[in-house]
Amino acid sequence: MNRRRFIAKALTAAAAGSVAVGCERKEFDLLIVHGLVYDGLGNEPAVTDIGVRGNRIAAVGDLSRRSCHQRIDAAGMAVTPGFIDVHTHSDVALLANPNAESKIRQGVTTEICGNCGDSPYPLDEVRSRETIEALQRQYELEVNWRDLSGYFDRVEKNGVCLNVAVLVGHSSLREAVMGPDDRPPSEKEMGAMRAILREYLGMGALGLSTGLEYKPGMYAETGELIELCNEVAHQGAVYATHMRNEDLRVEEALDEALAIGAAAGCRVQISHFKACQKRNWHKTPRLLRAVDQARRNGLEVCCDRYPYTAYSTSLKLLFPIWSRAGGDEDLAARLSREQDWLKIRAFVQDKIEALGSWESVLITRVSNPERKECEGQTVARLAGDGDPYEYVRRLMIDAKGNVSMCGFAMSEEDTAAVLAYNHTMVGSDGDSLAPYGVLSRGMPHPRSYGSFPRYLGYYVREKKILPLTEAIRRITSLPCSHFSIADRGVVQEGMFADLVIFDPQTVIDQAAFTAPHQYPKGISHVVVNGRTVIHNARHSGEKAGRILRRA
């Protein structure tokens, strides 16, 4: 090693907290000392040390006198397994910015993508053309893959700072095989969907997801879903579902989800478990009892939830299903016809009355650049003294239906109850974003930046819904077990070294609905596969992540 290279290496090591001298061999690559270690299994924590060699935990115990290349003193801090975000939509965002800023800074070391029936594969050149074009516009990159293998190759070639696991989106599968049509699949089409799903599960996808409130997933009958879930069960995978309804018909929707799992014999994940609108809040205890009963009957079912009382979706979901048939141009045409609008308005009015008022609808993103001033404001404020229904009608026509919203529809008590439920994990239902570049657009739900710190800080520390030991189990070993992710989620010798160091007394989210692009507080270090990605709350730029395949 020449003098210039030696100095460069020494400076790099010093910046990362290394104590390496020249090429001297050390016992550990990374040594975390004096931290209060939570093992992820729910056991009481202990002050101990963790030694990392390569990408795995090599030793746990009194290691303070052992040699290392990098030492982190975690005195007064909690040291835990890396957090698993079980419900995300970061599939393409991770390609646009592999630093995964809004997630890695929360302590998330693994994201499970492909939720709500929406995955960027398979993509048929003809049937998925609009989807491909929309992804290219939104993320300003070339969508040059068409299947899961191509997507995996793109992620690995691009590099990413955290681990990526995936589900196969039912809506994407259906669109690629049979287009956007509202009809049952033919026998040939059903066989094609099963074959693709079988192939992707064989490549390591964790399971199948559905988005049964969205096109074209909403057109699938229960039998179609059971047939696909037979493939899921055969390969020991998971069925994760955004159910058909989360308000007036939420109980029937849950019954269907549980029936699908029971008929196919597969594990089930109920996505963003909630009862929307005040008139439905009383249903939450019954919903949880239904899950308990299904578990007693032998169904492996869990759920996930983000720690906020507002959901985020397309503004189109305020409109009746029939009005959304076809494309966005068809919706705009119906909104322009008075006789159709009168029927649509009556449906929307019922939704808004159930939410409380238009103050409960916050516009977060508008595709039309001439209407960007709407972002971050409620419909009530935007409409002023005018008719809010007519305002929304005009906005949807101008933006061709491409408007996103946050709806303040859940109760604080229900949110706490669901998060405290024995079989609930945390899923942000968000994207991996950044306060700069293409991922800084709009006013996204703050859950993309704050879900895990808010869970640990507000709900666990302040509201005391769970002991910290159990809260950590819910976001580490539990999701790894349910989704078949091997050798992660636990602090033990031989496990992959995905680790988080945070201050239990100060960890909290800072993102707000009108100022969402803000990082949380209290998380100082995040280690992914043995490499320090967040060091002293700063991003190192390390692309330490990898594709995780089902065990």
C-alpha positions as CSV (number, residue, x, y, z in Angstrom):
1,M,0.0,0.0,0.0
2,N,1.6,3.3,-1.0
3,R,1.6,6.3,1.2
4,R,-1.2,8.2,-0.6
5,R,-3.5,5.1,-0.5
6,F,-2.7,4.5,3.2
7,I,-3.6,8.1,4.2
8,A,-6.8,8.0,2.2
9,K,-7.8,4.7,3.8
10,A,-7.0,6.0,7.3
11,L,-9.0,9.2,6.7
12,T,-12.0,7.2,5.5
13,A,-11.8,4.8,8.5
14,A,-11.6,7.7,10.9
15,A,-14.6,9.4,9.4
16,A,-16.6,6.1,10.0
17,G,-15.4,5.8,13.6
18,S,-12.8,3.2,12.8
19,V,-9.8,2.5,15.0
20,A,-7.9,0.5,12.3
21,V,-4.2,0.9,12.0
22,G,-2.7,0.1,8.6
23,C,-3.5,-3.4,7.6
24,E,-3.5,-4.9,11.1
25,R,-6.0,-7.8,11.4
26,K,-8.8,-7.2,13.9
27,E,-11.2,-9.6,15.6
28,F,-14.3,-7.8,14.5
29,D,-15.1,-5.4,11.6
30,L,-17.7,-3.6,13.8
31,L,-18.0,-3.6,17.6
32,I,-21.0,-2.0,19.3
33,V,-20.4,-1.7,23.0
34,H,-22.3,-0.7,26.2
35,G,-25.7,-0.7,24.5
36,L,-28.9,-1.9,26.1
37,V,-29.5,-4.8,23.7
38,Y,-33.1,-5.9,22.9
39,D,-32.9,-9.3,21.2
40,G,-36.1,-8.9,19.1
41,L,-37.7,-11.9,20.7
42,G,-39.4,-10.0,23.5
43,N,-36.9,-10.9,26.2
44,E,-35.8,-8.4,28.8
45,P,-32.8,-6.3,27.5
46,A,-29.3,-6.5,28.8
47,V,-26.3,-4.2,28.6
48,T,-23.9,-6.1,26.4
49,D,-21.7,-5.8,23.3
50,I,-22.2,-7.0,19.7
51,G,-19.4,-8.0,17.5
52,V,-19.9,-8.1,13.7
53,R,-17.6,-9.9,11.3
54,G,-18.5,-9.5,7.6
55,N,-22.3,-9.3,7.2
56,R,-23.2,-11.3,10.3
57,I,-23.2,-11.1,14.1
58,A,-20.2,-13.0,15.3
59,A,-20.5,-12.6,19.0
60,V,-22.7,-11.2,21.8
61,G,-21.4,-10.7,25.3
62,D,-18.6,-8.8,27.0
63,L,-16.4,-7.8,24.1
64,S,-15.2,-4.4,25.1
65,R,-11.6,-5.4,25.2
66,R,-11.7,-7.1,21.8
67,S,-10.1,-5.5,18.8
68,C,-12.2,-4.1,15.9
69,H,-12.0,-1.9,12.9
70,Q,-14.9,0.3,13.9
71,R,-16.2,0.8,17.4
72,I,-19.5,2.4,18.3
73,D,-20.2,3.3,21.9
74,A,-23.9,2.9,22.5
75,A,-24.0,3.7,26.2
76,G,-27.5,4.9,27.2
77,M,-29.0,3.8,23.9
78,A,-31.1,0.9,22.8
79,V,-29.6,-1.6,20.3
80,T,-32.1,-3.7,18.4
81,P,-32.5,-5.7,15.2
82,G,-33.3,-3.6,12.1
83,F,-36.9,-2.8,11.6
84,I,-39.0,-4.5,9.0
85,D,-41.5,-2.3,7.1
86,V,-44.0,-4.9,6.1
87,H,-46.2,-2.7,3.9
88,T,-44.5,-0.3,1.5
89,H,-44.8,1.1,-2.0
90,S,-41.1,1.8,-2.6
91,D,-40.6,-0.6,-5.5
92,V,-39.5,2.0,-8.1
93,A,-38.6,4.8,-5.6
94,L,-35.7,2.8,-4.5
95,L,-34.4,2.9,-8.1
96,A,-34.9,6.6,-8.3
97,N,-32.9,7.1,-5.1
98,P,-31.1,4.1,-3.6
99,N,-30.3,6.0,-0.4
100,A,-33.8,5.3,0.8
101,E,-33.6,8.4,2.9
102,S,-37.0,8.5,4.6
103,K,-36.9,4.8,5.5
104,I,-33.3,4.1,6.6
105,R,-33.3,7.1,8.9
106,Q,-36.3,5.5,10.7
107,G,-34.3,2.4,11.4
108,V,-35.9,0.4,8.6
109,T,-33.4,-2.1,7.3
110,T,-35.8,-4.1,5.2
111,E,-38.8,-3.0,3.0
112,I,-41.5,-5.4,1.8
113,C,-42.7,-3.9,-1.5
114,G,-45.4,-4.9,-4.0
115,N,-48.4,-4.2,-1.7
116,C,-52.0,-3.4,-2.4
117,G,-52.0,-5.5,-5.6
118,D,-49.5,-3.1,-7.2
119,S,-46.1,-4.3,-8.3
120,P,-43.9,-3.1,-11.2
121,Y,-44.0,-6.6,-12.7
122,P,-45.2,-8.3,-14.7
123,L,-45.4,-5.6,-17.3
124,D,-46.9,-6.6,-20.7
125,E,-45.7,-4.3,-23.6
126,V,-49.3,-3.6,-24.7
127,R,-51.6,-4.2,-21.8
128,S,-49.3,-2.5,-19.3
129,R,-48.2,0.4,-21.5
130,E,-50.0,3.1,-19.5
131,T,-48.5,1.8,-16.3
132,I,-45.0,1.8,-17.8
133,E,-45.4,5.3,-19.1
134,A,-46.8,6.5,-15.8
135,L,-43.8,5.1,-13.8
136,Q,-41.3,6.7,-16.2
137,R,-43.0,10.1,-15.8
138,Q,-43.3,9.9,-12.0
139,Y,-39.8,8.7,-11.3
140,E,-37.9,10.1,-14.3
141,L,-36.2,6.8,-15.1
142,E,-36.4,4.2,-17.8
143,V,-38.5,1.2,-17.0
144,N,-36.5,-1.4,-18.9
145,W,-37.6,-4.5,-17.0
146,R,-40.7,-6.5,-17.7
147,D,-40.6,-9.3,-15.1
148,L,-39.5,-10.0,-11.6
149,S,-36.1,-11.3,-12.7
150,G,-35.5,-8.0,-14.6
151,Y,-36.6,-6.0,-11.6
152,F,-34.2,-7.8,-9.3
153,D,-31.4,-7.3,-11.7
154,R,-32.1,-3.6,-11.9
155,V,-32.1,-3.2,-8.1
156,E,-28.9,-5.2,-7.7
157,K,-27.1,-3.3,-10.5
158,N,-28.3,0.0,-9.1
159,G,-27.5,-0.8,-5.5
160,V,-29.6,0.1,-2.5
161,C,-28.9,1.0,1.1
162,L,-31.4,-1.4,2.7
163,N,-32.8,-4.8,2.0
164,V,-35.6,-5.3,-0.5
165,A,-38.2,-8.1,-0.4
166,V,-41.3,-8.3,-2.6
167,L,-44.8,-9.4,-3.1
168,V,-46.5,-10.1,-6.4
169,G,-49.3,-7.6,-7.1
170,H,-52.5,-9.2,-8.2
171,S,-53.7,-6.2,-10.1
172,S,-50.4,-6.0,-12.0
173,L,-50.6,-9.7,-12.7
174,R,-54.2,-9.4,-13.9
175,E,-53.5,-6.3,-16.1
176,A,-50.5,-8.0,-17.8
177,V,-52.5,-11.1,-18.6
178,M,-56.0,-9.9,-19.4
179,G,-55.9,-6.1,-19.4
180,P,-58.1,-3.7,-17.4
181,D,-61.4,-5.6,-18.2
182,D,-64.2,-6.0,-15.7
183,R,-64.8,-9.8,-16.3
184,P,-63.7,-13.1,-14.9
185,P,-60.5,-14.6,-16.4
186,S,-60.9,-17.4,-19.0
187,E,-59.4,-20.8,-18.1
188,K,-56.4,-20.0,-20.3
189,E,-55.9,-16.6,-18.6
190,M,-56.3,-18.1,-15.1
191,G,-53.6,-20.7,-16.1
192,A,-51.3,-17.9,-17.3
193,M,-51.7,-15.9,-14.0
194,R,-51.0,-19.0,-11.9
195,A,-48.0,-19.8,-14.0
196,I,-46.4,-16.4,-13.6
197,L,-47.2,-16.3,-9.9
198,R,-45.7,-19.8,-9.5
199,E,-42.5,-18.6,-11.3
200,Y,-42.2,-15.5,-9.2
201,L,-42.8,-17.3,-5.9
202,G,-40.2,-19.8,-7.0
203,M,-37.8,-16.8,-7.5
204,G,-38.3,-15.8,-3.8
205,A,-41.2,-13.5,-3.8
206,L,-42.8,-13.5,-0.3
207,G,-46.4,-13.9,-1.5
208,L,-49.3,-12.4,-3.4
209,S,-50.9,-9.0,-2.6
210,T,-54.3,-7.7,-3.6
211,G,-55.8,-4.2,-3.8
212,L,-59.5,-5.0,-3.9
213,E,-60.6,-1.3,-3.8
214,Y,-58.6,-0.5,-6.9
215,K,-58.9,-1.4,-10.6
216,P,-58.5,-4.0,-11.9
217,G,-58.2,-6.0,-8.7
218,M,-61.7,-4.9,-7.7
219,Y,-63.1,-6.9,-10.6
220,A,-61.8,-10.3,-9.2
221,E,-64.3,-12.6,-7.6
222,T,-63.5,-14.6,-4.5
223,G,-63.0,-17.8,-6.5
224,E,-60.3,-16.2,-8.6
225,L,-58.4,-15.2,-5.5
226,I,-58.7,-18.6,-3.9
227,E,-57.3,-20.2,-7.0
228,L,-54.3,-17.9,-7.0
229,C,-53.9,-18.4,-3.3
230,N,-53.6,-22.2,-3.9
231,E,-50.3,-21.4,-5.5
232,V,-49.4,-19.2,-2.5
233,A,-50.2,-22.0,-0.1
234,H,-48.3,-24.6,-2.2
235,Q,-45.1,-22.6,-1.8
236,G,-45.6,-21.6,1.8
237,A,-46.0,-18.0,1.0
238,V,-48.3,-15.2,2.3
239,Y,-51.5,-13.6,1.0
240,A,-51.4,-9.9,1.9
241,T,-54.7,-8.0,1.2
242,H,-55.9,-4.5,1.0
243,M,-59.5,-5.6,1.4
244,R,-62.5,-4.7,-0.7
245,N,-63.8,-2.2,1.8
246,E,-62.6,-0.5,5.0
247,D,-65.7,1.4,6.1
248,L,-69.4,0.4,5.8
249,R,-68.7,-3.1,4.6
250,V,-65.4,-3.7,6.4
251,E,-66.7,-6.7,8.3
252,E,-67.8,-8.5,5.2
253,A,-64.5,-7.7,3.6
254,L,-62.6,-9.2,6.5
255,D,-64.8,-12.3,6.3
256,E,-63.8,-12.7,2.7
257,A,-60.1,-12.3,3.4
258,L,-60.2,-14.9,6.1
259,A,-62.3,-17.2,4.0
260,I,-59.7,-17.0,1.1
261,G,-56.9,-17.9,3.5
262,A,-58.8,-20.8,5.0
263,A,-59.9,-22.2,1.7
264,A,-56.4,-22.1,0.2
265,G,-54.6,-22.9,3.4
266,C,-52.2,-20.0,3.2
267,R,-51.0,-17.5,5.7
268,V,-52.8,-14.1,5.6
269,Q,-51.7,-10.5,6.2
270,I,-54.5,-7.9,6.6
271,S,-53.0,-4.7,5.3
272,H,-53.4,-1.4,7.1
273,F,-56.1,-2.8,9.4
274,K,-58.7,-0.2,10.2
275,A,-62.3,0.9,10.3
276,C,-62.8,4.2,8.5
277,Q,-65.4,6.8,9.4
278,K,-66.8,7.5,12.8
279,R,-70.0,5.5,12.1
280,N,-67.8,2.4,11.8
281,W,-65.3,2.9,14.7
282,H,-67.4,0.6,17.0
283,K,-66.7,-2.3,14.7
284,T,-63.0,-2.5,15.5
285,P,-63.3,-4.8,18.6
286,R,-65.5,-7.2,16.5
287,L,-62.9,-7.1,13.7
288,L,-60.1,-8.1,16.1
289,R,-62.2,-10.8,17.6
290,A,-62.8,-12.2,14.1
291,V,-59.0,-12.4,13.6
292,D,-58.6,-14.1,17.0
293,Q,-61.3,-16.7,16.0
294,A,-59.6,-17.4,12.7
295,R,-56.4,-18.0,14.5
296,R,-58.1,-20.4,16.9
297,N,-59.4,-22.2,13.9
298,G,-55.8,-22.7,12.7
299,L,-55.4,-19.8,10.2
300,E,-52.0,-18.0,10.5
301,V,-53.2,-14.5,10.1
302,C,-51.6,-11.2,11.2
303,C,-52.2,-7.6,10.4
304,D,-50.3,-4.3,10.0
305,R,-51.0,-0.7,10.7
306,Y,-49.4,2.7,10.4
307,P,-49.5,4.9,13.5
308,Y,-51.7,7.7,12.2
309,T,-55.4,8.4,12.1
310,A,-55.4,9.5,8.5
311,Y,-55.2,7.3,5.4
312,S,-53.7,8.2,2.0
313,T,-55.1,7.3,-1.4
314,S,-56.4,8.5,-4.7
315,L,-59.2,11.1,-4.5
316,K,-61.0,8.8,-6.9
317,L,-61.9,6.5,-3.9
318,L,-64.4,9.0,-2.8
319,F,-66.3,8.2,-6.0
320,P,-68.6,5.2,-6.7
321,I,-67.1,2.2,-8.4
322,W,-69.3,2.5,-11.5
323,S,-68.0,6.0,-12.1
324,R,-64.4,4.8,-12.1
325,A,-65.0,2.1,-14.8
326,G,-62.7,2.4,-17.8
327,G,-59.9,5.0,-17.8
328,D,-59.4,8.4,-16.2
329,E,-60.9,10.0,-19.4
330,D,-64.1,8.0,-18.8
331,L,-64.3,9.3,-15.3
332,A,-63.7,12.9,-16.4
333,A,-66.5,12.5,-19.0
334,R,-69.0,11.2,-16.4
335,L,-68.1,14.1,-14.1
336,S,-68.8,16.5,-17.0
337,R,-72.3,15.1,-17.6
338,E,-74.9,16.6,-15.3
339,Q,-77.0,13.5,-15.0
340,D,-74.0,11.4,-14.0
341,W,-72.7,14.1,-11.7
342,L,-75.9,14.2,-9.7
343,K,-75.6,10.5,-8.9
344,I,-71.9,10.8,-8.2
345,R,-72.4,13.8,-5.9
346,A,-74.9,11.9,-3.8
347,F,-72.4,9.1,-3.2
348,V,-69.6,11.5,-2.4
349,Q,-71.8,13.5,-0.1
350,D,-72.5,10.4,2.0
351,K,-68.7,9.7,2.2
352,I,-67.9,13.3,3.3
353,E,-70.7,13.4,5.9
354,A,-69.2,10.1,7.3
355,L,-65.8,11.8,7.4
356,G,-67.2,14.9,9.1
357,S,-66.6,17.6,6.6
358,W,-64.3,18.6,3.7
359,E,-61.9,19.7,6.4
360,S,-61.1,16.0,6.7
361,V,-59.8,15.8,3.1
362,L,-56.3,17.1,2.5
363,I,-55.0,17.3,-1.1
364,T,-51.5,15.9,-1.2
365,R,-50.6,15.6,-4.9
366,V,-52.1,16.9,-8.2
367,S,-50.7,15.8,-11.6
368,N,-51.8,19.0,-13.4
369,P,-48.9,21.6,-12.8
370,E,-51.4,24.4,-13.1
371,R,-53.2,23.1,-9.9
372,K,-50.1,22.6,-7.7
373,E,-51.3,25.3,-5.3
374,C,-53.9,22.8,-4.1
375,E,-51.2,20.5,-2.5
376,G,-51.1,20.7,1.3
377,Q,-54.5,22.3,1.7
378,T,-57.9,20.9,2.7
379,V,-60.8,21.0,0.2
380,A,-62.8,23.2,2.7
381,R,-60.1,25.8,2.5
382,L,-59.6,25.6,-1.2
383,A,-63.3,25.9,-1.9
384,G,-63.7,28.9,0.5
385,D,-67.2,30.2,0.2
386,G,-67.9,28.2,-2.9
387,D,-69.4,24.7,-3.3
388,P,-66.7,22.2,-2.3
389,Y,-68.3,19.5,-4.4
390,E,-68.1,21.6,-7.5
391,Y,-64.5,22.5,-6.6
392,V,-63.6,18.8,-6.4
393,R,-65.5,18.0,-9.6
394,R,-63.5,20.7,-11.5
395,L,-60.2,19.7,-9.9
396,M,-60.7,16.0,-11.0
397,I,-61.6,17.0,-14.5
398,D,-58.6,19.4,-14.8
399,A,-56.2,16.7,-13.4
400,K,-57.9,13.9,-15.4
401,G,-58.6,12.0,-12.1
402,N,-54.9,12.0,-11.0
403,V,-55.2,13.6,-7.6
404,S,-54.1,12.1,-4.2
405,M,-55.5,12.9,-0.8
406,C,-55.2,12.2,2.9
407,G,-58.5,11.4,4.7
408,F,-58.8,11.9,8.5
409,A,-61.1,9.0,9.2
410,M,-59.8,6.8,12.0
411,S,-60.1,7.3,15.7
412,E,-57.1,7.7,18.1
413,E,-58.5,5.0,20.4
414,D,-58.9,2.5,17.5
415,T,-55.4,3.2,16.2
416,A,-53.9,2.5,19.6
417,A,-56.0,-0.6,20.1
418,V,-54.9,-2.1,16.7
419,L,-51.3,-1.3,17.3
420,A,-51.5,-2.9,20.7
421,Y,-53.2,-6.1,19.3
422,N,-51.0,-9.2,19.8
423,H,-50.6,-9.9,16.1
424,T,-50.1,-6.4,14.7
425,M,-46.9,-5.3,12.9
426,V,-46.0,-1.8,11.7
427,G,-46.3,-1.1,8.0
428,S,-45.9,2.5,6.8
429,D,-48.0,2.1,3.7
430,G,-45.6,4.7,2.3
431,D,-42.7,5.2,-0.1
432,S,-39.0,5.6,0.4
433,L,-38.8,9.4,-0.2
434,A,-36.2,12.2,0.1
435,P,-36.5,15.9,0.8
436,Y,-34.6,16.5,-2.5
437,G,-34.9,15.5,-6.1
438,V,-37.7,13.7,-7.8
439,L,-38.9,12.1,-4.6
440,S,-39.5,15.4,-2.8
441,R,-42.6,16.3,-4.9
442,G,-46.0,17.0,-3.3
443,M,-47.2,16.7,0.2
444,P,-47.1,13.0,0.9
445,H,-48.5,11.4,4.1
446,P,-45.9,11.8,6.9
447,R,-45.9,8.1,7.5
448,S,-43.2,7.7,4.8
449,Y,-40.8,9.6,7.1
450,G,-42.2,9.0,10.6
451,S,-44.0,5.6,11.1
452,F,-41.5,3.8,13.2
453,P,-40.2,6.7,15.4
454,R,-43.9,7.7,16.0
455,Y,-44.8,4.1,17.0
456,L,-41.8,3.9,19.4
457,G,-42.0,7.5,20.7
458,Y,-45.7,8.5,20.8
459,Y,-47.5,5.2,21.1
460,V,-45.0,3.1,23.1
461,R,-43.2,5.7,25.2
462,E,-45.9,8.3,25.7
463,K,-49.2,6.3,25.5
464,K,-47.6,3.1,26.9
465,I,-49.7,0.8,24.7
466,L,-46.9,-1.9,24.9
467,P,-43.7,-2.6,26.7
468,L,-40.7,-1.6,24.6
469,T,-39.5,-5.3,24.5
470,E,-42.8,-6.4,22.9
471,A,-43.0,-3.4,20.6
472,I,-39.6,-4.2,19.2
473,R,-40.6,-7.9,18.7
474,R,-43.5,-6.7,16.5
475,I,-41.2,-4.8,14.1
476,T,-38.3,-7.4,14.0
477,S,-38.7,-11.1,14.6
478,L,-42.5,-11.3,14.2
479,P,-42.5,-10.1,10.6
480,C,-39.5,-12.2,9.7
481,S,-41.3,-15.3,11.0
482,H,-44.6,-14.5,9.3
483,F,-43.1,-13.6,6.0
484,S,-40.4,-16.3,6.0
485,I,-37.4,-14.0,6.1
486,A,-34.4,-16.0,7.3
487,D,-31.6,-15.2,9.7
488,R,-32.8,-11.6,10.5
489,G,-34.9,-9.9,13.1
490,V,-33.0,-11.3,16.1
491,V,-29.7,-10.3,17.8
492,Q,-28.0,-13.6,18.0
493,E,-24.7,-15.1,16.8
494,G,-24.9,-16.1,13.2
495,M,-27.8,-13.7,12.3
496,F,-27.3,-11.1,9.6
497,A,-26.1,-7.8,11.2
498,D,-29.1,-5.5,10.6
499,L,-29.0,-3.3,13.7
500,V,-30.5,0.0,14.9
501,I,-29.2,2.2,17.7
502,F,-31.7,4.7,19.1
503,D,-32.5,6.7,22.2
504,P,-35.8,5.4,23.7
505,Q,-36.3,8.7,25.6
506,T,-36.1,11.0,22.6
507,V,-37.0,9.0,19.5
508,I,-39.9,10.7,17.7
509,D,-41.2,11.6,14.3
510,Q,-41.0,15.2,13.0
511,A,-42.9,14.9,9.7
512,A,-46.2,16.7,9.6
513,F,-49.1,16.6,7.1
514,T,-48.3,20.1,5.8
515,A,-44.5,19.7,6.1
516,P,-43.9,16.0,5.6
517,H,-40.3,15.9,4.2
518,Q,-38.6,15.9,7.7
519,Y,-36.4,13.2,9.2
520,P,-37.1,11.8,12.7
521,K,-35.1,12.4,15.9
522,G,-33.4,9.9,18.2
523,I,-31.9,7.4,15.8
524,S,-28.1,7.6,15.7
525,H,-26.9,4.5,13.8
526,V,-28.3,2.0,11.4
527,V,-26.3,-1.0,10.3
528,V,-27.3,-3.1,7.2
529,N,-25.6,-6.4,6.5
530,G,-22.7,-5.4,8.8
531,R,-22.1,-2.0,7.1
532,T,-22.9,1.3,8.8
533,V,-25.4,3.2,6.6
534,I,-26.4,5.8,9.2
535,H,-23.5,7.0,11.4
536,N,-24.2,9.7,14.0
537,A,-27.5,10.5,12.2
538,R,-25.7,11.0,8.9
539,H,-26.1,8.9,5.8
540,S,-22.8,7.3,4.8
541,G,-23.9,6.6,1.2
542,E,-23.2,2.8,1.7
543,K,-25.3,0.6,-0.6
544,A,-25.3,-2.3,1.8
545,G,-28.7,-3.7,1.0
546,R,-29.6,-6.8,-0.9
547,I,-32.6,-8.7,-2.4
548,L,-34.2,-10.9,0.3
549,R,-35.9,-14.1,-1.0
550,R,-38.4,-16.2,0.9
551,A,-36.7,-18.8,3.1
